[in-house]
Amino acid sequence: MEDIVFSSWQGEVVDNRTAGEGERKQPANVKLPPEFQPGERIRAFLGWDGIILRDADADIVGMCAGYAEAVQQESCGKCFPCRVGSRIVSDLFAKIASGRGRHEDVKRIAELAFNIREGSKCQIGQTGMVPLLDALRYFPGAFADAISGGRKAAPERYRYAVTAPCMSVCPSSLDIPTYVEEIGEQRFGDSLATIRQRICMAGTLGRVCVRPCESNCRRANVDEAIAIKDLKRSVADYEIDKGVDPGIAGAGGSGRKVAIVGAGPAGLSCAYYLALKGYQPTIFEKLPEPGGMAAVGIPDFRLPRQILRREVDLVRRAGVEIRYGVEVGREVTIGELRRDFEAVFIGVGAQDSMPMGVEGEEQGYRGFIPGVRYLLDISQGRDPYPEGKKVVVVGGGNVAIDCVRSSFRIGKDDVNLVYRRTIKEMPADPVEIHDAEQEQVKFHYLCNPTRIIAENGKVVGVECIRMELGEPDASGRRRPVPVKGSEFVIETDILIPAIGQKVDLSFLEEKEGIKLTKWNTIDADAETFATSQRGVFSAGDCITGPDVLVKATGTGKRAAEKIDAYLKGHKPEATEEERFKALFGAIKVYNRKEKISLVGGVKRAHQPMLPPEERKKSFVEVEAAFRLNEAVGEAARCLRCYRIGMVALG
């Protein structure tokens, strides 16, 4: 990290402008990357929490003029202080920066900016004035000199972007405050249109998204986070319930063909946004239905099949062809796709299970069923092992939780989950863990299987050993350590390993020259999604390993943008929006320690659920959507936490 000349970030003032070489301090809360993109150095940053100045000669007057103009442009105009005040503040800063300012302008700016900060209804006005007030307070000489000498601000390169704590961590970069606000204003169609600008599976993600946005919701600093995921579902279901035509149709246009391998979330998203750009995408899917792991890995009680299929129908309406039952590598090769299509996108998911590495795992015992296969069979209406009644699932992720909850629904009456750490370390969604507990799954924490016990070729039990937590490992979680002599046996006739998934890339022939990583994932550029072969792109689980659905949809859309650039003869590269997202990710938009001057106590709304004893007996969806008045009320809890960040580049 380069030396910071001045910082007022998060109220911590560090001023090194007159400090000697050995006296300079580094602000504790500042994590400003040195470059915006290769070759573009960040000289300064103005944003919601203050000023970060890296170059002493950066023109603070010009930066304030640029930032004030950005605030004015982004003001929604719904409250008087920001609507009118930001315009005046911007004009006054522009006057000073053009050499026409007067000394009394500085005092007027300070008064207006203070009133805007204190009187605006949302964060555009509240935080937009923070760096401007800091500049007036800590750089008075710069403004006085500019006014006295009639000096024009030095020409600089400024770029800005709008973010919000929730938006900054959304893998699909959804404009969450806008779609939530539109629900609060009962503009349900507009809200869904806002969502579809970024994702094509609103109803799906409105049910199964892992909600990184809610972990970054400022409302949680007051009482509880906004039900962002559930609100997304509410507008998707509204369209269905009211029979509203979504108005999705193919754009027509170039007719240029792109092949998509895999009809999972990444492939569907890539194909959808390519179709909207006028291309003709064709998806090749080995399964007889679309959705990938969303279809065969997520049970119907969480994601009803008709919801997913309807959203795939909308993808088809956009102009996407889907060919089912076509296994790439068998019926058609990547080489043939490259010959017949102008670009190829590989978006296959992680549909294989990781081995446990325990004694007896390779013996082919009846009743030993990998988690992914177990869920696949259930999704296709089959009981994977009808004679088995006692189930032990090993693992702590969402697949493990789906396996135990599904077991009850196919008639298993003794269902157990074995996990080698504690509930605190479980990676599964806490909501799903809670629901499984309500359904009376038996959790065995700090245990790990060591040996499969079988008789006559059938599983009859599993030997486990007690664990204790030692020092943290590479994941940051405390490493589980076996306790010697603590072995015990759990009787079971079905043992399901669900400790992780992996991607099967056996369809890629060596002669096709697509480079893989040491983790057996496709080696694709993190920014452009380009592989080692020209015209072949990849995103989703096959480059990251098993990851969440919302990330697959987000990277699928981004890959579509890179393919579009490639087919237009441009060099695929990160967009300015993507650069800002990375920058904001480094700076951190959400401050968990922030004190918010708002009276709380308005609790989060919760969707109604079927009682545990009723829901565990069928695959009927366990949650119902908000009623419209509930959705409107929940949306009203949003604080509209937009923030503006601006860089000065050199």
C-alpha positions in Angstrom: 0.0 0.0 0.0 1.4 3.4 -1.0 1.7 6.2 1.5 -1.5 8.2 2.0 -1.0 11.9 2.1 -4.3 12.7 3.7 -7.4 10.7 4.8 -10.6 11.5 6.6 -12.1 8.1 6.0 -14.8 7.0 8.5 -13.9 10.0 10.7 -10.3 9.0 11.2 -8.2 12.0 10.2 -4.6 11.2 9.1 -2.7 14.2 7.7 0.7 13.5 6.4 1.0 16.7 4.3 3.7 18.2 6.5 5.0 15.0 8.1 8.6 14.0 7.7 9.7 10.7 6.1 9.7 8.8 9.4 6.6 10.6 10.8 4.0 9.5 8.3 1.1 7.4 9.6 -1.2 5.0 7.7 -4.9 5.2 8.3 -6.3 2.1 9.9 -9.6 2.0 7.9 -8.2 2.7 4.4 -7.8 -0.1 1.8 -7.4 1.8 -1.4 -5.9 -0.2 -4.3 -3.0 1.6 -6.1 -4.5 1.3 -9.6 -8.0 1.5 -11.1 -6.8 -0.6 -14.0 -3.4 -1.5 -15.2 -1.6 1.8 -16.1 -4.2 4.0 -14.4 -3.0 5.0 -11.0 -5.5 6.2 -8.3 -4.4 9.6 -7.1 -7.3 10.3 -4.9 -10.7 8.9 -3.9 -13.8 10.8 -2.7 -16.7 8.9 -1.3 -19.4 8.3 1.3 -17.0 8.2 4.2 -14.6 11.1 3.3 -11.5 11.7 1.4 -8.4 9.6 0.6 -5.6 11.6 -1.0 -2.5 9.8 -2.3 -0.9 12.6 -4.3 -0.2 15.9 -2.6 -0.6 17.8 -5.9 -4.1 16.4 -6.7 -6.5 19.3 -7.2 -9.0 19.1 -4.3 -11.0 22.0 -5.8 -11.5 20.3 -9.1 -12.3 17.0 -7.4 -15.0 18.6 -5.3 -16.5 20.2 -8.4 -16.6 16.8 -10.1 -18.0 15.0 -7.1 -20.7 17.6 -6.4 -21.8 17.3 -10.0 -22.0 13.5 -9.6 -24.1 13.9 -6.5 -26.5 16.3 -8.3 -26.8 14.0 -11.3 -27.7 11.0 -9.0 -30.1 12.9 -6.8 -33.5 11.2 -7.1 -35.3 14.5 -6.5 -37.8 13.1 -4.0 -36.7 15.4 -1.2 -36.3 19.2 -1.3 -32.9 19.5 0.5 -31.1 17.2 -1.9 -33.0 18.1 -5.1 -32.5 21.8 -4.8 -29.5 22.0 -2.5 -27.2 19.7 -4.6 -27.8 21.8 -7.7 -26.7 24.9 -5.9 -23.7 23.3 -4.3 -22.6 21.8 -7.6 -23.0 25.2 -9.4 -21.0 27.0 -6.6 -18.1 24.4 -6.8 -18.1 24.7 -10.6 -17.8 28.5 -10.2 -14.8 28.2 -7.9 -13.2 25.5 -10.1 -13.5 27.8 -13.2 -11.8 30.7 -11.5 -15.0 32.7 -11.0 -15.6 32.0 -7.3 -16.1 34.4 -4.4 -15.0 33.9 -0.8 -18.6 34.0 0.4 -19.4 31.0 -1.9 -17.4 28.8 0.4 -19.5 29.7 3.5 -22.7 29.2 1.5 -21.6 25.8 0.3 -20.7 24.7 3.8 -24.2 25.8 5.1 -26.0 24.1 2.3 -24.0 20.9 2.4 -24.6 20.6 6.2 -28.3 21.0 5.7 -28.4 18.5 2.8 -26.5 16.0 4.9 -28.8 16.4 7.9 -32.1 16.9 6.0 -32.0 14.4 3.1 -34.2 11.3 3.2 -31.6 9.0 1.7 -27.9 8.3 1.5 -27.3 10.2 -1.7 -27.7 13.4 0.1 -26.6 12.2 3.5 -23.3 10.8 2.5 -22.8 12.8 -0.7 -21.9 15.8 1.3 -19.4 14.1 3.6 -16.3 14.5 1.4 -17.3 18.0 0.4 -17.6 19.2 4.0 -14.3 17.4 4.8 -12.6 19.2 1.9 -13.8 22.6 3.1 -12.7 21.8 6.6 -9.3 20.4 6.0 -8.2 22.2 2.8 -9.4 25.8 3.3 -6.2 27.2 1.8 -6.8 25.5 -1.5 -10.2 27.1 -1.9 -8.9 30.5 -0.7 -6.0 30.4 -3.2 -8.3 29.4 -6.1 -10.7 32.2 -5.4 -8.0 34.9 -4.7 -6.0 34.1 -7.8 -9.0 33.3 -10.0 -7.2 30.0 -10.7 -8.9 27.4 -12.8 -8.8 23.8 -11.5 -6.2 21.6 -13.2 -7.6 19.3 -15.8 -8.0 15.8 -14.3 -9.5 12.5 -15.2 -12.4 11.8 -12.8 -14.7 8.7 -12.9 -17.5 7.9 -10.5 -20.0 5.1 -9.9 -22.9 4.5 -7.6 -23.0 1.6 -5.2 -24.8 0.5 -2.0 -23.7 -1.9 0.7 -26.1 -4.6 -0.6 -25.2 -4.0 -4.3 -21.5 -4.1 -3.6 -21.6 -7.8 -2.6 -24.3 -9.0 -5.0 -22.6 -11.3 -7.5 -25.1 -10.3 -10.1 -24.8 -6.6 -9.3 -28.5 -6.1 -8.9 -29.8 -2.6 -8.3 -31.3 -3.6 -5.0 -32.4 -0.3 -3.6 -34.2 0.6 -6.8 -36.2 -2.6 -7.1 -37.1 -2.5 -3.4 -38.2 1.1 -3.6 -40.4 0.3 -6.6 -42.1 -2.4 -4.5 -42.6 0.1 -1.8 -44.3 2.4 -4.4 -46.4 -0.6 -5.6 -44.8 -0.5 -9.0 -44.4 -4.3 -9.1 -43.9 -4.6 -12.9 -41.2 -1.9 -12.8 -39.4 -3.7 -10.0 -39.3 -7.0 -11.9 -38.0 -5.1 -15.0 -35.2 -3.7 -12.8 -34.4 -7.2 -11.6 -34.4 -8.6 -15.1 -31.8 -6.1 -16.2 -29.3 -8.2 -14.3 -30.8 -11.7 -13.8 -33.2 -13.8 -15.9 -34.3 -16.1 -13.0 -36.0 -13.8 -10.5 -38.4 -16.4 -9.2 -35.6 -19.0 -8.8 -33.2 -16.6 -7.0 -36.1 -15.2 -5.0 -36.3 -18.7 -3.4 -32.8 -20.1 -3.2 -30.3 -17.2 -3.3 -28.0 -17.3 -0.3 -28.5 -13.6 0.3 -25.0 -12.1 0.5 -26.8 -8.7 0.1 -28.7 -9.2 3.4 -25.4 -9.7 5.3 -24.5 -6.2 4.1 -27.8 -4.5 4.8 -27.4 -1.3 6.9 -30.9 -1.8 8.3 -29.3 -4.6 10.4 -27.3 -1.9 12.2 -30.7 -0.7 13.4 -32.8 -3.8 13.9 -32.9 -6.5 11.2 -31.9 -6.7 7.5 -34.4 -6.2 4.8 -35.9 -9.4 3.3 -34.3 -8.7 0.0 -34.5 -12.2 -1.4 -38.2 -12.6 -0.4 -39.1 -9.3 -2.0 -37.6 -10.5 -5.3 -39.8 -13.5 -5.1 -42.9 -11.4 -4.4 -42.7 -9.5 -7.7 -41.8 -12.6 -9.7 -44.9 -14.4 -8.2 -47.0 -11.3 -8.8 -46.4 -11.6 -12.5 -47.6 -15.2 -12.4 -50.5 -14.7 -10.1 -51.9 -11.8 -12.1 -51.2 -13.4 -15.5 -49.0 -10.5 -16.6 -47.2 -11.0 -19.9 -43.5 -10.4 -19.2 -43.1 -8.9 -22.7 -39.9 -10.8 -23.4 -39.1 -11.4 -27.0 -36.1 -12.0 -29.2 -34.3 -8.9 -30.3 -33.6 -10.2 -33.8 -30.6 -8.7 -35.5 -27.3 -10.3 -36.4 -28.3 -14.0 -36.5 -24.7 -14.9 -35.5 -24.6 -18.2 -33.7 -23.2 -19.0 -30.3 -23.0 -22.5 -28.7 -23.7 -22.8 -25.0 -22.6 -26.0 -23.1 -24.9 -26.6 -20.2 -28.4 -25.4 -19.4 -27.6 -24.5 -15.8 -27.8 -21.0 -14.3 -24.6 -19.8 -16.0 -25.5 -21.1 -19.4 -29.1 -19.9 -19.3 -28.0 -16.4 -18.2 -25.3 -16.2 -20.9 -27.7 -17.4 -23.6 -30.5 -15.0 -22.4 -28.4 -11.9 -22.6 -26.8 -12.9 -25.8 -30.3 -13.3 -27.3 -31.3 -9.9 -26.1 -28.3 -8.5 -28.0 -29.5 -10.1 -31.2 -27.4 -13.3 -31.3 -28.8 -16.9 -31.9 -27.6 -19.0 -28.9 -28.1 -22.7 -28.8 -27.8 -24.6 -25.5 -26.6 -28.2 -25.5 -27.8 -30.0 -22.3 -27.2 -33.6 -21.5 -30.1 -33.9 -19.1 -33.7 -34.2 -20.3 -34.7 -30.9 -18.6 -33.1 -27.5 -18.0 -31.7 -25.9 -14.9 -28.7 -28.0 -14.1 -28.1 -28.4 -10.4 -30.9 -25.9 -9.8 -33.3 -28.5 -11.2 -31.9 -31.8 -10.1 -30.0 -30.6 -7.0 -32.5 -28.4 -5.2 -35.6 -30.1 -4.0 -39.1 -29.0 -5.1 -40.0 -28.0 -1.6 -37.5 -25.2 -1.9 -37.7 -24.6 -5.6 -40.8 -25.9 -7.3 -40.0 -27.3 -10.8 -42.8 -25.3 -12.5 -41.1 -22.0 -11.4 -37.8 -23.0 -12.8 -39.4 -24.3 -16.0 -41.4 -21.1 -16.5 -38.3 -19.0 -16.2 -36.5 -21.2 -18.8 -39.5 -20.7 -21.1 -38.8 -17.0 -20.8 -35.2 -17.6 -21.8 -36.5 -19.5 -24.9 -38.9 -16.7 -25.7 -36.0 -14.3 -25.8 -34.7 -16.4 -28.8 -32.6 -19.2 -27.2 -32.8 -22.8 -28.6 -32.2 -25.6 -26.1 -31.3 -29.1 -27.3 -31.9 -31.6 -24.5 -30.3 -35.1 -24.2 -27.1 -33.9 -26.1 -24.0 -34.8 -24.2 -21.0 -32.7 -25.4 -18.0 -35.0 -25.8 -20.2 -37.9 -26.9 -22.8 -36.7 -29.5 -20.9 -33.5 -30.4 -17.4 -32.3 -29.5 -16.1 -28.9 -28.6 -14.1 -28.9 -31.8 -17.3 -29.4 -33.8 -19.0 -26.6 -31.9 -16.1 -24.3 -32.7 -16.4 -25.2 -36.4 -20.2 -24.6 -36.6 -20.6 -21.6 -34.2 -18.8 -18.3 -34.0 -18.2 -18.6 -30.3 -18.6 -21.2 -27.6 -19.5 -20.8 -23.9 -18.9 -23.6 -21.4 -21.1 -23.3 -18.3 -21.3 -26.8 -16.9 -22.0 -27.2 -13.2 -20.5 -29.2 -10.4 -22.5 -32.4 -10.7 -20.1 -35.0 -9.2 -19.6 -35.7 -5.5 -16.3 -35.5 -3.8 -15.1 -38.8 -2.1 -14.9 -39.0 1.7 -11.7 -41.0 1.8 -12.9 -43.6 4.3 -12.5 -47.3 4.5 -15.1 -49.2 2.3 -16.0 -46.3 0.1 -15.0 -48.0 -3.1 -16.6 -51.3 -2.4 -19.9 -50.5 -4.1 -22.1 -51.3 -1.1 -25.8 -51.0 -1.6 -27.0 -48.1 0.4 -23.9 -46.0 -0.2 -25.2 -43.2 -2.4 -23.3 -39.9 -3.2 -25.4 -36.8 -2.3 -25.7 -35.4 -5.8 -26.9 -38.7 -7.1 -29.3 -39.1 -4.2 -30.9 -35.7 -5.0 -30.9 -36.5 -8.8 -32.9 -39.6 -8.2 -35.4 -37.9 -5.9 -35.8 -35.0 -8.4 -36.8 -37.6 -11.0 -39.4 -39.2 -8.7 -37.4 -42.2 -7.6 -36.6 -43.4 -4.1 -32.8 -44.1 -4.4 -32.9 -47.1 -2.1 -36.5 -48.1 -1.1 -35.5 -50.8 1.4 -33.5 -48.3 3.4 -35.2 -46.5 6.3 -32.3 -45.1 8.4 -30.2 -42.3 6.8 -26.9 -40.8 7.7 -25.7 -37.8 5.6 -22.1 -36.6 6.0 -21.4 -33.0 5.4 -22.3 -29.4 6.4 -23.3 -27.6 3.2 -26.6 -27.0 1.5 -26.4 -30.3 -0.4 -26.2 -32.1 2.9 -29.2 -30.2 4.3 -31.2 -30.9 1.1 -30.4 -34.6 1.4 -31.6 -34.9 5.0 -34.7 -32.8 4.5 -35.6 -34.8 1.3 -35.1 -38.1 3.1 -38.2 -37.5 5.3 -40.2 -36.6 2.2 -39.5 -40.0 0.6 -40.6 -41.9 3.7 -37.3 -42.3 5.7 -38.1 -42.1 9.4 -34.6 -41.9 11.0 -32.5 -39.2 9.5 -29.1 -38.1 10.8 -26.5 -35.6 9.8 -22.8 -36.0 10.7 -20.6 -32.9 10.6 -17.0 -32.7 11.8 -17.2 -29.2 13.1 -19.9 -27.3 15.1 -23.0 -25.6 13.9 -21.1 -22.3 14.0 -18.8 -23.4 11.3 -21.4 -25.0 9.0 -21.3 -23.5 5.5 -25.0 -24.3 4.9 -27.6 -21.5 4.9 -28.5 -20.9 8.5 -32.2 -20.7 7.5 -32.0 -24.2 6.0 -30.3 -25.5 9.1 -33.0 -24.1 11.3 -35.7 -25.6 9.0 -34.0 -29.0 9.2 -33.8 -28.8 13.0 -37.6 -28.0 13.1 -38.2 -31.1 11.0 -36.3 -33.1 13.6 -33.2 -34.1 11.7 -30.7 -35.5 14.2 -27.5 -33.5 14.1 -24.2 -35.1 15.2 -21.6 -32.3 15.5 -17.9 -32.8 16.0 -18.0 -36.3 14.4 -16.3 -37.7 11.4 -16.8 -41.1 9.6 -13.8 -43.4 9.6 -15.2 -46.7 8.3 -18.3 -48.1 6.5 -19.8 -51.1 8.1 -21.4 -53.6 5.7 -22.9 -57.0 5.7 -23.7 -59.1 2.7 -22.8 -56.1 0.4 -25.1 -53.7 2.2 -24.5 -50.8 4.4 -25.5 -51.5 8.0 -23.7 -48.7 9.9 -20.9 -46.2 9.9 -18.1 -45.9 12.4 -17.4 -42.3 13.4 -14.8 -40.7 15.7 -15.3 -37.7 17.9 -13.5 -34.5 16.9 -12.3 -31.4 18.7 -11.5 -28.0 17.2 -7.8 -27.0 17.0 -6.1 -24.1 15.3 -7.7 -22.3 12.3 -7.0 -23.8 8.9 -6.7 -22.0 5.5 -10.5 -21.4 5.5 -10.3 -19.5 8.7 -12.3 -22.1 10.6 -10.8 -24.1 13.4 -9.3 -27.4 12.2 -11.1 -30.5 13.5 -8.8 -32.9 15.2 -9.7 -36.6 16.0 -10.0 -37.6 19.7 -8.2 -40.9 20.1 -10.2 -43.8 21.3 -13.6 -42.0 20.8 -14.9 -44.2 18.0 -18.6 -45.1 18.0 -21.1 -46.6 15.5 -24.3 -45.2 14.1 -26.6 -47.9 12.7 -27.9 -47.0 9.2 -28.7 -48.7 5.9 -28.2 -45.5 3.8 -25.0 -43.5 4.0 -24.8 -40.4 1.9 -21.5 -38.5 1.5 -22.2 -34.8 0.8 -18.9 -33.2 1.7 -18.4 -31.3 -1.6 -18.9 -31.4 -5.4 -16.6 -31.4 -8.3 -16.9 -30.6 -12.0 -16.7 -33.4 -14.6 -14.7 -32.0 -17.5 -14.0 -35.4 -19.1 -15.9 -34.2 -22.3 -12.9 -31.9 -23.0 -10.5 -33.8 -25.2 -6.8 -33.1 -24.9 -6.6 -32.3 -28.6 -9.0 -29.4 -28.1 -6.3 -27.5 -26.2 -8.5 -26.0 -23.5 -6.2 -25.5 -20.6 -7.3 -26.7 -17.1 -6.1 -25.6 -13.7 -4.5 -27.9 -11.1 -7.9 -28.1 -9.4 -9.4 -29.6 -12.7 -11.4 -26.5 -13.5 -11.2 -24.6 -16.8 -8.4 -22.0 -16.8 -10.4 -18.9 -17.9 -9.5 -15.3 -17.4 -11.2 -13.9 -14.3 -12.1 -10.7 -16.1 -12.8 -11.7 -19.7 -13.8 -15.4 -19.2 -11.7 -16.2 -22.2 -10.0 -19.7 -22.2 -6.8 -20.7 -23.9 -8.7 -21.3 -27.2 -9.8 -18.3 -29.2 -13.6 -17.9 -29.2 -14.1 -20.2 -26.3 -15.4 -18.7 -23.0 -16.3 -20.2 -19.7 -17.9 -19.1 -16.4 -19.8 -20.6 -13.5 -18.8 -23.7 -11.4 -16.5 -25.0 -14.2 -14.0 -22.2 -13.5 -14.6 -21.5 -9.8 -15.5 -24.9 -8.5 -18.9 -25.4 -6.8 -20.3 -22.0 -5.9 -23.7 -20.3 -5.4 -26.4 -20.0 -8.0 -26.5 -16.2 -7.9 -22.8 -16.1 -8.8 -23.3 -18.4 -11.8 -26.1 -16.2 -13.1 -23.9 -13.1 -12.6 -20.9 -14.4 -14.4 -23.0 -15.9 -17.2 -24.3 -12.4 -18.0 -20.8 -10.9 -17.8 -19.5 -13.6 -20.1 -22.3 -12.7 -22.6 -20.9 -9.1 -22.6 -17.4 -10.3 -23.3 -18.6 -12.7 -26.1 -20.5 -9.7 -27.6 -17.3 -7.6 -27.6 -15.3 -10.5 -29.2 -17.9 -11.0 -32.0 -17.8 -7.3 -32.7 -14.1 -7.4 -33.2 -13.2 -5.7 -29.9 -10.8 -7.0 -27.3 -12.8 -8.4 -24.4 -11.8 -6.6 -21.2 -13.2 -5.6 -17.8 -15.8 -2.8 -18.0 -15.6 0.4 -15.9 -18.5 -1.0 -13.9 -16.6 -4.1 -13.1 -13.5 -2.1 -12.2 -15.6 0.0 -9.8 -17.1 -3.2 -8.3 -13.6 -4.5 -7.6 -12.5 -1.1 -6.1 -15.6 -0.9 -3.9 -15.0 -4.5 -2.8 -11.5 -3.6 -1.6 -12.6 -0.4 0.1 -15.6 -2.0 1.7 -19.0 -0.2 1.4 -20.6 -1.6 4.5 -19.4 -0.7 8.0 -20.8 -3.1 10.6 -19.7 -0.7 13.4 -21.5 2.3 11.9 -23.9 4.0 14.3 -27.2 4.9 12.6 -29.3 7.6 14.1 -32.7 5.9 13.5 -35.2 4.6 15.9 -35.5 0.8 15.2 -37.9 -1.8 16.3 -39.7 -2.4 13.0 -39.0 -6.1 12.7 -38.4 -7.9 9.4 -41.4 -9.5 7.8 -41.3 -13.3 7.4 -43.0 -15.4 4.7 -45.6 -17.9 6.1 -44.4 -21.5 6.4 -46.1 -24.8 6.6 -45.8 -26.5 10.0 -42.8 -28.8 10.3 -44.8 -32.0 10.8 -47.0 -31.2 7.7 -44.3 -30.0 5.4 -41.8 -32.9 6.0 -44.3 -35.4 4.5 -44.5 -33.9 1.0 -42.5 -31.9 -1.6 -45.0 -29.0 -1.5 -43.2 -25.7 -1.3 -42.7 -24.9 2.4 -42.9 -21.1 2.1 -45.6 -18.9 0.7 -44.9 -15.5 -0.8 -45.7 -12.2 1.0 -49.1 -10.8 0.5 -48.8 -7.5 -1.4 -49.3 -5.3 1.6 -46.6 -7.2 3.5 -44.2 -6.8 0.6 -44.9 -3.0 0.4 -44.5 -2.7 4.2 -41.2 -4.7 4.2 -39.9 -2.6 1.3 -40.6 0.6 3.3 -37.9 -0.5 5.8 -35.2 0.1 3.2 -32.9 3.0 4.0 -31.9 3.6 0.3 -28.2 3.4 1.1 -26.8 4.6 -2.2 -23.3 5.9 -2.1 -21.1 7.7 -4.7 -17.4 6.9 -5.1 -15.2 8.9 -7.4 -11.5 8.4 -8.4 -9.0 10.9 -9.7 -6.7 9.1 -12.1 -3.2 9.7 -13.1 
